[in-house]
Amino acid sequence: MASSKTLLITGVSSGFGRALAQEALAVGHKVVGTVRSADAKREFESLSPGAAWGCVLDVTDFDSIDGVVADIEASVGPIDVLVNNAGYGHEGIMEESPLAEMRRQFDVNVFGAVAMMKAVLPSMRERRRGHILNITSMGGYITMPGIAYYCGSKFALEGISEALGKEVKPFGIAVTAVAPGSFRTDWAGRSMMRTPRSIADYDDMFNPVREAREEKSGRQLGDPSKAARAMLAAIAADHPPAHLLLGSDALGLVRDKLSALNAEFDAWEAITVSTDG
């Protein structure tokens, strides 16, 4: 390939993180992957000895992130690309879901990602190059009942990514928010945290949504390996996109959302502009 890069990917034990690590290693990149245990570290490094390095890190252990990133840069070399992949889905009706579960969702999906970005930015800025990919979701554009905390976390990461991209563009650093649709990962299975149901009023609206999601789990349209190759294409691009949707389902649903938004803005335009002056 044109140029070998060093990627730091959070959460490489499964899902998009594992797929991206494998595809990146296959084309000659070096990959440092964060894992949650010493066993997972050994397993990851066995994928490609000398090119794959495991790093035990919980992205919510905010106080240790700077030191871990400094150790990586000292031992492996400059981090060219950070991929914030670590995350999980919370499913629960908002009224039923404790605030502690929202805090956990945001700690992993938002605060952990931001802490990782803040740790790699000083050296990227000094070198005047670098690329950050934040794995968001089509749930950062569209919403569905029962995943309010998850959508909130992904909307937040989309906004942070876009604003940060404007801040660091003068330093040659690109930021891409990657929003997948439905893929064959563990998102709706083992990785999902579900709040127990408690309010019967929501049954008719939510039970069909939950059943459809569980029924589709493992049979989603998207192929994680193809998603990984799409991300590698973005990494290799001279002018990477600020936003990259993955999957025809994401494209259709997000376009429908934008059309509906425009229609609603048009319908209320007279009221909107009536507040001027």
C-alpha positions as CSV (number, residue, x, y, z in Angstrom):
1,M,0.0,0.0,0.0
2,A,1.0,3.6,-0.4
3,S,1.9,4.3,3.2
4,S,1.9,2.2,6.4
5,K,0.4,4.0,9.3
6,T,0.1,3.3,13.0
7,L,-3.6,3.0,14.2
8,L,-4.8,3.2,17.7
9,I,-8.2,1.5,17.9
10,T,-10.2,1.3,21.1
11,G,-12.1,-1.9,21.7
12,V,-10.5,-4.5,19.3
13,S,-11.9,-7.7,20.9
14,S,-15.0,-7.8,18.7
15,G,-17.3,-6.0,16.2
16,F,-16.0,-3.1,14.1
17,G,-12.8,-2.7,16.2
18,R,-11.8,-6.3,15.5
19,A,-12.7,-6.2,11.8
20,L,-10.9,-2.9,11.3
21,A,-7.8,-4.2,13.1
22,Q,-7.7,-7.3,10.9
23,E,-8.2,-5.5,7.7
24,A,-5.6,-2.8,8.6
25,L,-3.0,-5.5,9.6
26,A,-3.7,-7.3,6.3
27,V,-2.6,-4.3,4.2
28,G,0.5,-3.5,6.3
29,H,-0.6,-1.0,8.9
30,K,0.5,-1.3,12.5
31,V,-2.3,-1.5,15.0
32,V,-2.4,-0.8,18.7
33,G,-5.7,-2.1,20.1
34,T,-7.2,-1.5,23.5
35,V,-8.6,-4.5,25.3
36,R,-10.1,-5.2,28.7
37,S,-7.8,-8.0,30.0
38,A,-4.3,-9.6,29.8
39,D,-5.8,-12.6,28.0
40,A,-7.4,-10.5,25.4
41,K,-4.1,-8.6,25.0
42,R,-2.3,-11.9,24.2
43,E,-5.0,-13.0,21.9
44,F,-4.9,-9.8,19.9
45,E,-1.1,-9.7,19.6
46,S,-1.2,-13.3,18.3
47,L,-3.1,-12.0,15.2
48,S,0.1,-10.4,13.8
49,P,3.2,-10.6,16.0
50,G,5.4,-7.5,15.6
51,A,2.5,-5.5,14.0
52,A,-0.3,-5.9,16.6
53,W,0.1,-4.5,20.1
54,G,-2.6,-5.0,22.8
55,C,-3.1,-2.4,25.5
56,V,-5.2,-3.1,28.6
57,L,-7.4,0.0,29.0
58,D,-10.9,0.9,30.1
59,V,-11.8,4.1,28.2
60,T,-13.7,5.3,31.3
61,D,-10.5,5.2,33.4
62,F,-9.9,8.8,32.4
63,D,-6.9,9.4,34.6
64,S,-4.8,6.7,33.0
65,I,-5.5,7.5,29.3
66,D,-2.8,10.2,28.9
67,G,-0.1,7.9,30.3
68,V,-1.2,4.9,28.2
69,V,-1.0,7.1,25.0
70,A,2.4,8.4,26.0
71,D,3.6,4.9,26.5
72,I,2.4,3.8,23.1
73,E,4.1,6.8,21.4
74,A,7.3,6.0,23.2
75,S,7.3,2.2,22.5
76,V,5.5,1.8,19.2
77,G,5.9,5.3,17.6
78,P,3.7,8.2,16.6
79,I,0.0,7.5,16.4
80,D,-1.2,8.5,12.9
81,V,-4.8,7.5,13.3
82,L,-7.0,7.2,16.4
83,V,-10.2,5.2,16.0
84,N,-12.7,5.6,18.8
85,N,-14.6,2.4,18.4
86,A,-15.2,1.4,22.1
87,G,-18.9,1.8,22.9
88,Y,-22.0,-0.1,23.6
89,G,-25.8,0.2,23.1
90,H,-28.2,0.9,26.0
91,E,-31.8,-0.1,25.3
92,G,-34.5,1.2,27.6
93,I,-37.6,3.4,27.7
94,M,-36.4,6.7,29.0
95,E,-38.9,7.0,31.8
96,E,-37.9,3.5,33.0
97,S,-34.1,3.9,32.7
98,P,-32.2,5.2,35.7
99,L,-29.9,8.3,35.3
100,A,-27.0,6.1,36.4
101,E,-27.4,4.1,33.1
102,M,-27.4,7.3,31.1
103,R,-24.1,8.4,32.9
104,R,-22.5,5.0,32.0
105,Q,-23.7,5.3,28.4
106,F,-22.2,8.8,28.1
107,D,-19.0,7.9,30.0
108,V,-18.1,5.1,27.5
109,N,-19.5,6.5,24.3
110,V,-18.8,10.2,24.7
111,F,-16.4,11.0,27.6
112,G,-14.2,8.0,26.8
113,A,-13.9,9.1,23.2
114,V,-13.2,12.7,24.1
115,A,-10.5,11.7,26.6
116,M,-8.8,9.6,23.9
117,M,-8.9,12.5,21.5
118,K,-7.5,14.9,24.0
119,A,-4.6,12.5,24.7
120,V,-3.5,12.1,21.0
121,L,-4.1,15.7,19.9
122,P,-0.9,17.3,21.3
123,S,1.5,15.1,19.4
124,M,-0.7,15.2,16.2
125,R,-0.8,19.0,16.4
126,E,3.0,19.1,16.9
127,R,3.5,16.9,13.8
128,R,0.9,18.8,11.9
129,R,-0.8,15.6,10.7
130,G,-3.2,13.0,12.0
131,H,-6.6,11.5,11.6
132,I,-9.3,10.8,14.1
133,L,-12.2,8.5,13.3
134,N,-15.1,8.4,15.7
135,I,-17.5,5.5,15.3
136,T,-20.9,7.0,15.8
137,S,-24.1,5.5,14.4
138,M,-27.0,6.3,12.2
139,G,-28.5,6.7,15.7
140,G,-26.5,10.0,15.7
141,Y,-28.9,11.3,13.0
142,I,-32.2,9.3,13.4
143,T,-33.9,8.1,16.6
144,M,-36.0,5.1,17.6
145,P,-38.1,4.6,20.7
146,G,-36.2,2.7,23.4
147,I,-32.7,3.9,22.7
148,A,-32.9,7.5,23.9
149,Y,-29.7,7.4,25.9
150,Y,-27.8,5.7,23.1
151,C,-29.0,8.1,20.4
152,G,-28.2,11.0,22.8
153,S,-24.6,9.8,23.1
154,K,-24.2,9.4,19.4
155,F,-25.8,12.8,18.6
156,A,-23.3,14.2,21.1
157,L,-20.3,12.5,19.5
158,E,-21.4,13.6,16.0
159,G,-21.5,17.2,17.2
160,I,-18.2,17.0,19.0
161,S,-16.5,15.4,16.0
162,E,-17.7,18.1,13.6
163,A,-16.7,21.0,15.8
164,L,-13.3,19.5,16.6
165,G,-12.7,18.9,12.9
166,K,-13.1,22.7,12.4
167,E,-10.7,23.4,15.3
168,V,-7.9,21.2,14.1
169,K,-8.1,21.5,10.3
170,P,-5.5,24.3,10.3
171,F,-3.0,21.8,11.8
172,G,-3.4,19.1,9.1
173,I,-5.6,16.9,11.3
174,A,-8.8,15.4,9.9
175,V,-11.8,14.2,12.0
176,T,-14.3,11.8,10.5
177,A,-17.5,10.7,12.2
178,V,-18.3,7.2,10.8
179,A,-22.0,6.4,11.2
180,P,-22.9,2.7,10.5
181,G,-26.3,1.4,9.9
182,S,-27.2,-2.2,11.0
183,F,-24.2,-4.5,10.8
184,R,-23.6,-8.1,11.9
185,T,-21.8,-7.2,15.2
186,D,-22.7,-7.9,18.8
187,W,-24.3,-4.4,19.2
188,A,-27.9,-5.8,19.6
189,G,-26.8,-9.0,21.2
190,R,-24.1,-9.7,23.8
191,S,-23.0,-6.0,23.9
192,M,-26.3,-4.4,24.5
193,M,-27.3,-3.4,28.1
194,R,-31.1,-3.5,28.6
195,T,-33.1,-1.8,31.3
196,P,-35.9,-4.1,32.7
197,R,-39.3,-3.1,31.6
198,S,-41.6,-1.8,34.4
199,I,-44.4,0.5,32.9
200,A,-47.1,-1.4,31.0
201,D,-48.3,1.8,29.2
202,Y,-45.2,1.5,26.9
203,D,-45.8,-2.2,25.9
204,D,-47.8,-1.7,22.7
205,M,-45.4,0.9,21.3
206,F,-42.1,-0.7,22.4
207,N,-42.5,-4.5,22.4
208,P,-42.7,-4.8,18.6
209,V,-39.5,-2.6,18.3
210,R,-37.6,-4.8,20.8
211,E,-38.8,-8.0,19.2
212,A,-37.8,-6.9,15.7
213,R,-34.4,-5.9,16.9
214,E,-33.8,-9.2,18.6
215,E,-35.1,-11.1,15.6
216,K,-32.7,-9.3,13.2
217,S,-29.7,-9.6,15.5
218,G,-27.0,-11.6,13.6
219,R,-28.8,-11.2,10.3
220,Q,-28.2,-7.5,9.6
221,L,-27.4,-6.3,6.1
222,G,-24.0,-4.9,6.9
223,D,-20.7,-6.8,6.7
224,P,-18.2,-5.6,9.3
225,S,-15.2,-6.5,7.1
226,K,-16.6,-4.3,4.3
227,A,-17.2,-1.5,6.8
228,A,-13.5,-1.9,7.8
229,R,-12.4,-1.5,4.2
230,A,-14.6,1.6,3.8
231,M,-12.9,3.1,6.9
232,L,-9.4,2.3,5.5
233,A,-10.5,4.1,2.3
234,A,-11.4,7.2,4.4
235,I,-8.0,6.9,6.2
236,A,-6.2,6.8,2.9
237,A,-8.0,9.7,1.3
238,D,-6.3,13.0,0.8
239,H,-9.4,14.9,1.8
240,P,-11.3,12.6,4.2
241,P,-15.0,13.3,4.8
242,A,-16.3,14.9,8.0
243,H,-19.2,12.5,7.9
244,L,-19.3,9.0,6.5
245,L,-22.4,6.9,6.5
246,L,-22.0,3.1,6.2
247,G,-24.7,0.9,4.8
248,S,-27.6,1.5,2.4
249,D,-30.0,1.4,5.3
250,A,-28.2,4.3,7.0
251,L,-28.2,6.3,3.8
252,G,-31.9,5.8,3.2
253,L,-33.0,6.5,6.8
254,V,-30.8,9.5,7.3
255,R,-31.9,11.0,3.9
256,D,-35.6,10.4,5.0
257,K,-34.9,12.2,8.3
258,L,-33.3,15.2,6.6
259,S,-36.2,15.4,4.2
260,A,-38.7,15.3,7.0
261,L,-36.8,18.0,8.9
262,N,-36.8,20.2,5.9
263,A,-40.6,19.7,5.4
264,E,-41.2,20.5,9.1
265,F,-39.0,23.7,8.8
266,D,-41.0,24.7,5.7
267,A,-44.3,24.1,7.4
268,W,-43.3,26.3,10.4
269,E,-41.3,28.9,8.5
270,A,-43.8,31.7,9.1
271,I,-43.6,31.2,12.9
272,T,-39.8,30.7,12.7
273,V,-39.2,34.0,11.0
274,S,-41.8,35.9,13.0
275,T,-39.4,36.1,15.9
276,D,-37.0,38.5,14.1
277,G,-36.7,42.2,14.9
